[in-house]
Amino acid sequence: MLFYNSLLYSISLSLIIIFVNFVIFYFYSTTRKIEKNISNAIFFISLIFTIFYLSNDILSLLKISPGSDAISYYFNAEEKIKYEKIPFIPGHNFFLYLVYILKKLSFDFVSTNFLFGLFSSISSLIFYDCISKYFTNKYDNYIILFFIFLPSYNFWSSGISKDTITIFLFSVFILSFIKNNLKYFLISLVILSFIRLHFAYLVILSFLFTSIISLLLFKFFKNGFMFFGNKINFANMINLSVSLIFLSLFIFYFFYPDQLFRIKETIDHFQSMYPGENFIKSTNFFMRALEYLFRPFLWEEGSLFLNFIKIENLFLLILLLFLFYNFGRIFVRFKKVFFNRFDLKIFILISFIFIAIFQILLTSNYGIALRQKWSFIPGIVFLLYYLKFFLKKNITEK
């Protein structure tokens, strides 16, 4: 049902959610000393796209617009749970249970959209707050604001979807990174395990990878091992690495047993799905990455909507090339200082690379990639800004 009791109830509840959202913005911005104009701009642009996303879904019921998965999630949740008796497991089923609970708490379709929009707007605010700490010149502020205000980034994180919650949790990951707050990270990881277990698994693998590499390069770390700003000794590092190995094997065995010895076949299967106009044909990883991130290309024909996406993709390409160039130029000249103050929490940022590789390898349709990529691209952008700032700071101190 679009409206739980009446249109008046729906509007009232939605306005309450919007007000709560604004209050959260006010207190967060005040506490973190974010400029008021920037905070307000993020709030209202996010709100506009939440309304746009909602309108698109409502119009789809009238066969006017294509709609989104939100319609299916909201209107099928009760049937799937009460009559089809779907199990309570991570992923799609868990999300249906989440939507079902919200319905039982008297959130109708409209107010549920605004509730998810609340998480969307806070995601953008947290991301801006975190990355602004690493600006090195006056232009960085404008570049990142332009990035945050990209229509695709706002649209695909505004509705009733797993993407909205995922992007919010990844923003909290970044916040836990800059605040050295292990509790924030663990809570977010547990929730992510229910929303998208494979992403949580990739984060754990990133942690394991970082731990093993750190042990192999132990002699380079002048200050020893750091973990969320605290020192840990070599023995604890060994125990941590062994624990992560067992945890990774446990998850793989119980949740992905069919893929344990069939990784190549699994990749081939996913790469051959959805053949057609939007099919990503290349098996070369570099070419797949270009198609995944930047299609539709400028020279391809398309509708007005796709032509607008082309402009976004061009900006995204220039931004990533610029950031990679700046980081690479500094790293090549001063790579030795990289190990001076190494903290294992860097695995949080490395996990965005793992997720990007995973998505690029297993996505065969660039139409799907149009929304998928926004889950990890903010993390990649933050990683490049952070590493550039980190290296410059160490160079200056040295």
Sequence and secondary structure as in RCSB ss.txt:
>XXXX:A:sequence
MLFYNSLLYSISLSLIIIFVNFVIFYFYSTTRKIEKNISNAIFFISLIFTIFYLSNDILSLLKISPGSDAISYYF
NAEEKIKYEKIPFIPGHNFFLYLVYILKKLSFDFVSTNFLFGLFSSISSLIFYDCISKYFTNKYDNYIILFFIFL
PSYNFWSSGISKDTITIFLFSVFILSFIKNNLKYFLISLVILSFIRLHFAYLVILSFLFTSIISLLLFKFFKNGF
MFFGNKINFANMINLSVSLIFLSLFIFYFFYPDQLFRIKETIDHFQSMYPGENFIKSTNFFMRALEYLFRPFLWE
EGSLFLNFIKIENLFLLILLLFLFYNFGRIFVRFKKVFFNRFDLKIFILISFIFIAIFQILLTSNYGIALRQKWS
FIPGIVFLLYYLKFFLKKNITEK
>XXXX:A:secstr
  SSS HHHHHHHHHHHHHHHHHHHHHHHHHHT  HHHHHHHHHHHHHHHHHHHHHHHHHTTTSS   HHHHHHH
HHHHHHHTS     TTHHHHHHHHHHHHHTT  HHHHHHHHHHHHHHHHHHHHHHHHTT  SHHHHHHHHHHHT 
HHHHHTTSSSSHHHHHHHHHHHHHHHHHHT HHHHHHHHHHHHHH HHHHHHHHHHHHHHHHHHHHTGGG TT E
EETTEEE HHHHHHHHHHHHHHHHHHHHHH GGGTT HHHHHHHHHTSS STTB    SHHHHHHHHHH S TTS
   HHHHHHHHHHHHHHHHHHHHHHHHHHHHHHHGGGGGTT BGGGHHHHHHHHHHHHHHHH  BHHHHHHHGGG
THHHHHHHHHHHHHHHHHHHHH 
